[in-house]
Structures are given as structure tokens and as C-alpha cells.
Amino acid sequence: MNIVSSSKRQIILDTETTGMNQGAGAIYLGHRIIEIGCVEVVNRRLTGRHYHEYINPQQIIDEEAIEVHGITNEYVANKPKFAEVAQSFIEFIDGAEVVAHNASFDVSFMDHEFSLLQPRGPKTADICPILDTLEIAKFLHPGQKNNLDALCKRYGIDNSRRDLHGALLDAEILADVYLMMTGGQTKFNLSSDAASETAGGIIRLAQDRAKLKVISASADELAKHEERLDLVAKGGMCVWRD
């Protein structure tokens, strides 16, 4: 499994709905999207661009769902309907790779909303490719809890603001989780010339610093490395050789 996407532009996405997470079948109970939150990542760096909308679902929100995300019927009563924001949403995700946790849930609701447009809208997969971070987490951490809170704890990501679920906040947290989980930076900007400045514990080095000495592995070290990978491969898939 290739856990690092080659896509240059990604949209980390989350949605909240009128009903509890019952899988794709929830749409057949008439549930609708009430919040969309997206953050943009380009070349594995957060750009600061985001898309966020609360939506009037034109139906009552389940009490159980309100306990999870805190979005009430009164709050969304005067928000735009999905049809009113659909075009701007499609334009934001168009051509990018959508990254979501348990993506089949979010995508099924998006597809349902698109299907209600007049004229009928496209399927999400026709707009952009989709990457499911839950599948990545299951691959990396089989047999463990892989919900967003568990992954935050595992990767040392602060989710203390997450008293309730919220699409934009969860998308921001998921962006950090995804980039950490796939071995990349999140918010660090190393373009500063100031050697003393730090960001997130990372020291920014001056551009006029002396070149670092590169020490290559010896033939013996490379052979021992391959022996270790052979041992790993005997126990199952060796991701370092994918």
C-alpha cells in the first residue's frame, strides 16, 4: 500500500450531518449534510486556504447528532441550502485529491447531495480522486483504535479544542494527523534566514550556514539493512520496499 500520495494539491475534508454515523446507509434514512469543512494542502504543506459552510438541511437534526456536533436546528435555519453552495464547493475540490477519515461516509453524503441538484450533479469521484486516512491507519496500526482521537494521541497532536465534533476543526486536525502519519511536515516554514527562530520545536537554519557533511552508508551497513528488511518481510508486507 502506498501511503504517501503523489498528488500535489489535496483537500482534507470532513462533514457533519443530521444523523449519527450509520455508514452509507444513513442517507436512505433521509439524513443530509449540515456542515462542510476543508483545508488545502499543496506539496504536503498547509496553505492556509480553507472552505467552510454551515448548511440548512431542510429537515430536523437528530438529537443524538446534536449531542455529538452541537449544531442545532435553530443555528442552521437561516444558513444556505446545499444547492446554493454546491458550485463553490465543487470549484474548491475540483482536481485536487480529497482526503477524509472513513471517506466512504463523507463521500456517500456528498454524492447524495449532488444527486439532488437540478440538474443532477456529478459523483465525487468524477470531480476528484479520494484517499481514506482510516484505511492508511488500519494498515499502519492493525488491531488498534484508529479513530481521530486515538490517532491524535498516538502522534502527539493537540486536539484539546475538540470538545464537540466540527467539520472545519476536524479537517484541520486530520491534516496534521495525515501529514504526521505519512511522515511529512505539517505547519513548519523553513524559509526564514534567522537561525534562532523556531516553529513547533524546529530550528530554522540560516541560508548562509556551512554545508552539512554527507556520510553515506557503507557496503556492510547496507547489507545489514537489507537483512533486517528481509526479516520484516517474513512477517508480512514490508512497506519500506513498496
C-alpha positions as CSV (number, residue, x, y, z in Angstrom):
1,M,0.0,0.0,0.0
2,N,1.4,3.4,-1.0
3,I,0.6,5.6,2.0
4,V,2.2,8.8,0.6
5,S,0.1,10.3,-2.1
6,S,1.8,11.8,-5.2
7,S,-0.9,14.4,-5.6
8,K,0.4,18.0,-5.3
9,R,-2.9,19.5,-4.2
10,Q,-5.0,17.8,-1.5
11,I,-8.2,18.9,0.3
12,I,-8.5,17.5,3.8
13,L,-12.3,17.2,4.3
14,D,-14.9,16.5,7.0
15,T,-18.6,16.8,7.1
16,E,-21.3,16.8,9.8
17,T,-24.8,15.5,9.1
18,T,-28.3,15.5,10.5
19,G,-28.0,11.9,11.7
20,M,-25.5,9.8,13.6
21,N,-22.7,7.9,11.7
22,Q,-24.6,4.9,10.4
23,G,-22.5,4.3,7.4
24,A,-23.5,5.0,3.8
25,G,-27.0,3.6,4.5
26,A,-27.7,6.7,6.7
27,I,-28.6,8.6,3.5
28,Y,-31.5,6.3,2.9
29,L,-33.0,7.5,6.2
30,G,-33.1,10.9,4.7
31,H,-30.1,12.4,6.5
32,R,-28.4,15.4,5.0
33,I,-25.1,17.4,5.3
34,I,-25.2,20.4,7.7
35,E,-21.5,21.4,7.7
36,I,-18.6,21.1,5.4
37,G,-15.0,21.8,6.4
38,C,-12.0,21.7,4.2
39,V,-8.3,22.7,4.4
40,E,-5.9,22.9,1.5
41,V,-2.5,21.1,1.4
42,V,-0.2,21.7,-1.6
43,N,3.0,19.7,-1.9
44,R,2.4,18.4,1.7
45,R,2.2,21.9,3.2
46,L,-0.8,23.6,4.7
47,T,-1.5,26.7,2.6
48,G,-3.9,28.5,5.0
49,R,-6.8,28.3,2.4
50,H,-10.0,26.7,3.6
51,Y,-13.6,26.1,2.7
52,H,-16.3,26.2,5.4
53,E,-20.1,26.2,5.2
54,Y,-23.0,25.5,7.5
55,I,-25.9,24.3,5.5
56,N,-29.7,24.3,6.1
57,P,-30.6,20.6,5.6
58,Q,-34.4,21.4,5.2
59,Q,-35.2,18.8,7.8
60,I,-34.9,18.1,11.6
61,I,-31.5,17.2,13.1
62,D,-31.5,14.1,15.3
63,E,-31.0,14.8,19.0
64,E,-28.2,12.2,19.1
65,A,-26.4,14.1,16.3
66,I,-26.7,17.4,18.1
67,E,-25.1,15.8,21.2
68,V,-22.1,14.9,19.0
69,H,-21.5,18.1,17.0
70,G,-23.6,20.7,18.8
71,I,-25.2,22.1,15.7
72,T,-28.9,22.9,16.3
73,N,-31.9,23.3,14.1
74,E,-32.1,26.9,15.1
75,Y,-28.5,27.6,14.1
76,V,-28.8,26.3,10.6
77,A,-32.3,27.6,9.9
78,N,-31.1,30.7,8.1
79,K,-28.0,29.1,6.5
80,P,-27.8,28.5,2.7
81,K,-29.1,25.3,1.2
82,F,-26.7,22.8,-0.3
83,A,-27.8,23.8,-3.8
84,E,-26.7,27.4,-3.1
85,V,-23.1,26.4,-2.1
86,A,-22.7,23.4,-4.4
87,Q,-20.9,25.3,-7.2
88,S,-18.3,27.0,-4.9
89,F,-17.7,23.7,-3.1
90,I,-17.2,21.8,-6.3
91,E,-14.8,24.5,-7.5
92,F,-12.8,24.2,-4.3
93,I,-12.2,20.5,-4.5
94,D,-12.1,20.2,-8.3
95,G,-8.9,18.4,-9.5
96,A,-7.5,18.0,-6.0
97,E,-7.3,14.8,-4.1
98,V,-9.9,14.7,-1.3
99,V,-8.6,13.2,1.9
100,A,-11.1,12.1,4.6
101,H,-11.3,9.8,7.6
102,N,-13.7,7.0,6.8
103,A,-14.1,8.6,3.4
104,S,-16.9,6.3,2.3
105,F,-19.2,8.0,4.8
106,D,-18.5,11.6,3.8
107,V,-18.4,10.7,0.1
108,S,-21.8,8.9,0.2
109,F,-23.4,12.0,1.7
110,M,-21.7,14.3,-0.9
111,D,-22.8,12.0,-3.7
112,H,-26.4,12.1,-2.3
113,E,-26.4,15.9,-2.1
114,F,-25.0,16.2,-5.7
115,S,-27.7,13.8,-6.8
116,L,-30.5,16.1,-5.5
117,L,-29.2,19.1,-7.5
118,Q,-31.2,20.3,-10.5
119,P,-29.8,19.4,-13.0
120,R,-28.3,16.4,-11.3
121,G,-24.7,16.9,-10.2
122,P,-21.6,14.7,-10.6
123,K,-20.4,12.0,-8.3
124,T,-17.5,13.0,-6.1
125,A,-15.2,10.5,-7.8
126,D,-15.8,12.3,-11.1
127,I,-14.6,15.5,-9.6
128,C,-11.5,14.3,-7.8
129,P,-9.7,11.2,-6.5
130,I,-10.3,10.2,-2.9
131,L,-7.9,9.0,-0.2
132,D,-9.2,7.4,3.0
133,T,-6.9,8.0,6.1
134,L,-8.8,5.3,8.1
135,E,-7.5,2.7,5.6
136,I,-4.0,4.1,6.0
137,A,-4.3,4.0,9.8
138,K,-5.5,0.4,9.7
139,F,-2.6,-0.6,7.5
140,L,-0.1,1.1,9.8
141,H,-1.7,0.2,13.1
142,P,-3.6,-3.1,12.6
143,G,-5.8,-4.2,15.5
144,Q,-5.6,-0.8,17.2
145,K,-8.1,2.0,17.7
146,N,-7.8,4.3,14.7
147,N,-10.4,7.0,15.2
148,L,-9.2,10.6,15.1
149,D,-8.8,11.0,18.8
150,A,-6.7,7.8,19.1
151,L,-4.5,8.9,16.2
152,C,-4.0,12.3,17.8
153,K,-2.8,10.6,21.0
154,R,-0.6,8.3,19.0
155,Y,1.1,11.1,17.0
156,G,1.2,13.7,19.8
157,I,-1.2,16.1,18.1
158,D,-3.1,18.5,20.3
159,N,-6.9,18.0,20.0
160,S,-7.9,19.7,23.3
161,R,-10.2,22.1,21.4
162,R,-12.2,19.1,20.2
163,D,-15.0,19.1,22.9
164,L,-17.5,18.6,20.1
165,H,-17.1,17.4,16.5
166,G,-16.9,20.2,14.0
167,A,-16.1,19.8,10.3
168,L,-13.5,22.5,10.0
169,L,-11.8,21.8,13.2
170,D,-11.7,18.1,12.5
171,A,-10.4,18.7,9.0
172,E,-7.6,20.8,10.5
173,I,-6.7,18.1,13.0
174,L,-6.9,15.4,10.3
175,A,-4.5,17.4,8.1
176,D,-1.9,17.2,11.0
177,V,-2.6,13.5,11.5
178,Y,-2.4,12.7,7.9
179,L,0.9,14.5,7.4
180,M,2.4,13.0,10.5
181,M,1.1,9.6,9.7
182,T,2.7,9.6,6.3
183,G,6.0,11.1,7.5
184,G,5.8,14.7,6.4
185,Q,5.9,18.2,7.9
186,T,2.7,20.0,8.8
187,K,2.9,23.7,9.6
188,F,6.7,24.4,9.5
189,N,8.0,27.1,7.3
190,L,11.8,26.8,7.0
191,S,12.3,29.8,4.6
192,S,13.5,32.2,7.3
193,D,17.1,33.4,7.4
194,A,17.1,33.7,11.2
195,A,18.9,30.8,12.7
196,S,17.4,31.5,16.2
197,E,13.8,31.3,15.1
198,T,11.8,28.2,15.9
199,A,8.4,26.8,14.9
200,G,6.9,23.9,16.6
201,G,10.3,22.9,18.1
202,I,12.0,23.0,14.7
203,I,15.1,25.3,14.5
204,R,15.2,27.4,11.3
205,L,18.8,27.4,9.9
206,A,20.4,30.4,8.2
207,Q,20.8,30.1,4.4
208,D,24.5,31.0,4.6
209,R,25.3,28.2,7.0
210,A,28.2,25.8,6.2
211,K,27.2,22.8,4.1
212,L,26.5,19.7,6.1
213,K,28.8,16.8,5.7
214,V,27.0,13.8,4.0
215,I,28.0,10.4,5.3
216,S,26.9,7.5,3.1
217,A,26.2,4.1,4.5
218,S,29.0,1.5,4.0
219,A,28.5,-1.7,2.0
220,D,28.4,-3.6,5.2
221,E,25.8,-1.3,6.7
222,L,23.6,-1.6,3.5
223,A,23.9,-5.4,3.7
224,K,22.8,-5.4,7.3
225,H,19.9,-3.1,6.4
226,E,18.7,-5.5,3.7
227,E,19.0,-8.4,6.1
228,R,16.7,-6.5,8.5
229,L,14.2,-5.8,5.8
230,D,14.2,-9.5,4.8
231,L,13.3,-10.3,8.4
232,V,10.5,-7.7,8.4
233,A,9.2,-9.1,5.1
234,K,8.9,-12.6,6.5
235,G,6.3,-11.3,9.0
236,G,4.2,-9.7,6.3
237,M,4.3,-6.7,3.9
238,C,7.5,-4.6,4.1
239,V,6.4,-1.0,3.4
240,W,10.0,0.2,3.1
241,R,10.3,-1.8,-0.1
242,D,7.0,-0.7,-1.7
